[in-house]
Amino acid sequence: MKYFFKTFIILITIFIAKPLQGQNYKNNITQYKVKLKGRSEKLIDLGDVVSADSMNTTFKAKGYGPVDVNLKSMKKKKMSPGNIYDQVSESTVIVSSAGRCGEVNERGAECKRIHTYPASGYIIDSKGIIVTNYHVVNGYVTKYNTTSRDVLVVMLKDGTVFPVKEVLLADKSNDLAIIKIDPRGVELPALRVATEDAEIGDPVYIVSHPKGYFYAFSSGMVTDKFSEINFGQYRNLMAISADFAAGSSGAAIIDQYGNVMGTVTYTKTLQHSDDDSKTQMVLKAIIPSSVLLKLIKEGN
């Protein structure tokens, strides 16, 4: 009996002393930057892509009809922040233009490397329908983009890269775009879109790619709800305290139940009136989910 008891104590001690398995440390360069460039290059070489010049012939600021999307119903059970991250990160994508600039240097050598400019987006339909910002897609087709005009790609968290086949909707005033990829029969993990706007004080979460820190997680709350004029139209916006930055454009803002309650649009630095070098706070603006749902249902 003593032998059994000693053995039991030793096993318990080993179990307690054994470190718990934590989350892995990701390598943003090898896991995402290198794969994004390498797999985009393969798509370009295969030729099954829609170039910026081709997409620009159909891309417009408004004038789109309703979008046929299979939206899932809202969740109403609170989730832990960890569970929200696990779920939302699988549905968060990297949206990036990619291409060879073809510039010739002073020695006469042509640049053959692949240029990419990663932003964010999120899946709303398992058949390959994705939301991002208008300015992300416009950044691909605009004449000012001279370095990455070969393909607009969507990269999943597991590193799979797809070319964007079509822009289903674009709205300049509300800074939203809905794009389509062909997932080749794979059912993609889609997020649920909230049918009720959040209120000031509600908790929010975001998974995005600020400045190449891919799949970073941040939390905060809704801090304001306001309207502003943008390109001649009034639009409704919210402000949140959760952090995001360049590269987060098009990311989903998530409520405590795991539903999309908004989409990143811009940040605005608020400076001291007497000294422009002194930043007092950063306003982080998002587009409410009600705006996205109205565009899906009615078009623009």
Disulfide bonds with the S-S distance in Angstrom:
none
